[in-house]
Amino acid sequence: LDEIIDECIAVPFDNNDDYEITALSLLDFLVSAYPKFTNKINVATLGKKLAEKGISSFRKGKEKVTTYAVSRQSKILSMIERFDIKNEVSLLLPKQ
């Protein structure tokens, strides 16, 4: 999981480089893109690894949905678009 995160997710350089992605969107994509690691990828380990890397997380909205601020240059964003996961692409929200 460490290698996948290092390869796909970059820390934002500044506030203009932030893109917010929900934890569930990130988890769903990683499970579908890396099915061999399904048993090792879960929200708790994903959150821990992202925190270790320096990715900040936020709880937003009435339902307190966890989102992560990743760099716009992160490989994961282009991978999600390429895999054409329709619901996940719509959940990529620019930071306000």
Secondary structure as GFF3:
##gff-version 3
##sequence-region A 1 96
A	DSSP	alpha_helix	2	8	.	.	.	ID=ss1
A	DSSP	three_ten_helix	15	17	.	.	.	ID=ss2
A	DSSP	beta_strand	18	22	.	.	.	ID=ss3
A	DSSP	alpha_helix	23	33	.	.	.	ID=ss4
A	DSSP	three_ten_helix	35	37	.	.	.	ID=ss5
A	DSSP	alpha_helix	43	53	.	.	.	ID=ss6
A	DSSP	beta_strand	57	60	.	.	.	ID=ss7
A	DSSP	beta_strand	65	71	.	.	.	ID=ss8
A	DSSP	alpha_helix	75	83	.	.	.	ID=ss9
A	DSSP	alpha_helix	86	90	.	.	.	ID=ss10
A	DSSP	beta_strand	93	94	.	.	.	ID=ss11
###
